[in-house]
Amino acid sequence: VTIRGWSLVGDGVSVRGVVDSYTRNFVSGPNNNGSNDLNILIPETVGSVTVIKGPFDTRYSGNFAYAGTAIFTTVDSAPNRASVSYGSYGRKRLVATLGNGQHAGQTTNYYVALEGLSEQGRRDNNTQDRISFLGKLTTQISPNDVLKVTGQLYSNVFGQPGYIRTDLVDRGLIGE
């Protein structure tokens, strides 16, 4: 995530990334503001995105927010659905959501979302294999209070041009 006018060498190091109130930036070295890793987001579960320009909002300023903050909020309920897509360069993606649906008047909503993605890329070693599992429970515990619990398991294995994937070497799929 970048905000126009902030073109630093690092990718997205000036924008704080927040998902469900959790900052996703990580410090990646000395003299670095910290990259944000938003690969964990399953697009079908994003309910809203709020962008705050600049570091001047006291709620969302501080480290990582030199250019601003991007706040992603996941939906509280999701319809039951599944989709499979295929694309260029060996791209394959499966997404499924399962829960108690979206019905008016429910005091408790829950769902799980699963995303599997595999793509070979345009160049050698430019591959990505990702799996992400998100579970969310939202319940009204009093007239004024809502409890939201979110859990996520995530794995991403990727290769970059010019680098040899060590997992493929370990499995004997790439030799000397």
N, C-alpha and C positions, 0 to 999 in steps of 0.2 A: 504494500500500500504506500503510495507516495502522494504528496500534495504538490500541485503545480508551483514552480518557483523554488523548490528545494531539490536541487540536482546535485547531491553529494555522490562521492564515489561508491559508497555502500548502497545496497538496495533496500530502501524503506527504513533507513536508520533514524529518520527524523520524525516518524509517526508512531505514536503509541497505539498498539492493537489490543483491544479489550473484547473478550468473548464472555458473555454472561458474568460480568463484573470481575473477571480474572485477566490480568495483564499477560499477554502472550509474548512480550519482548524478552529477549535474553541478551546478556552482555557477551559479546563474542570476541573481545580482546581489548587491550589497553587503547585509550584514546578513541574508543568506538562507543557510540550512543546505544547500540543494541538493535539487532534485527528483530523483526516480528515474524513469527511463524504462524501463518493462518492456514496452513495445509490441513489442519485438523477440521476445518469447517466443512460440513456437508451442506452444499448450497440449498438443498430442499428443506433444510431445517432452519434457515435464517429467516427470522420474522421481521427484523428491522435493522437498519444501519444508520447510525447518527454520526455525523462528521463535525468535529469542533476544530475550527481553524485557529492556529496559533497556540502558544503556550500559556495563555492568559486566563483560562477558566480554572478557578481554584480547585474544582473537583477532579479535573483530569489533566492537570499540568504536572510539572516535575520531570523526572528522568523519562526519557524516550519521547517526550511530547514537544520537541522543539518546533516542529511545523504544525502539529495538531494531534488530534486523537480520533481514531475510527472505532466506534463502539458497535459491536455486533451482538444482537440479542436473538437467541433461538426461540422458536415458537413454543407455546405451552401445550398445544395439542396438534396432532398431524393426522391426516386421513390415511387409511390403510391403502397402500399402493406399492407397486414394484415397476421398475423400468430397466431395460437393457439397451445399451447403445454401443455402436461400433463406429469407428472413424478411421481417418488416414493414419499412416505410420503405426499401425498395429494397436490403435487405441480401442480398449474394451472397458466398459463401465457398467456396473450393476448397482442399483440403489433400491432399497426397500424400507418402508416404514410400516410399523405394526403397533397398534395400541387400541385404546377405547374410542378412537375417532374424535370427531368434532361435533358434539351435540350441545345445544343451548341448555343452560341450567345445571350442568354437571358441577359438582363441588370438587371432584377429583379427576384429573386428566393424567394419562401416562402414555408414553410411546417409546419405542426403540427404533433406531435408524441404523442401517448398515449400508456402507458404501465400499465397493471393491473396484479398484482402478488399475489397469495395466496398460502401459503404452511403451512402444519401442523407440520413439523419437526419430529425428531426422538424421542423426549422426551416430557413429560408433559410441557405445557406452552411454548414450543419452537416453537411458531407460528409467522407468519409474513403476514400482509395484507398491500399491498403497491399499490398506484396509483400515476402515474407521468404523467404530461402533459407538453410538451415543444413546444413552437412556435418560429420560427426564420424567419426573413425577412432580405434579403441581396440585396442591390441595388447599382448600379454604379452611383454615383452622379456627377462625373467628370472623365476625363480620368485617373486621378491619385488617386482618392478617392473612397472608398467603405464604405457604411454605413451598419453596421450589428446591428440588434436589436433582442435580445433574451429574452423571458419571460418564466417562469416556475412556475407551481403549483405542489406541492408535498405533499403527506401524507404517513406516514409509521406508522403502529401500530404493535408492536411486543411484544412477551413475551419471557422471558428467564427462563431457568430451575431454580427452586427454588423461583421464584417470581410469585405472583398472579396478573393477569391482572386486573387492576382496572376498565377498561371499561366493562369487563364481569361481575364483581361484581355489578357495577352500573346498568347494564341492567337486573340483576337478574339471569344470567346464571350460576353463581358460588355462592353457599351459604356457610354458616359457616361450 
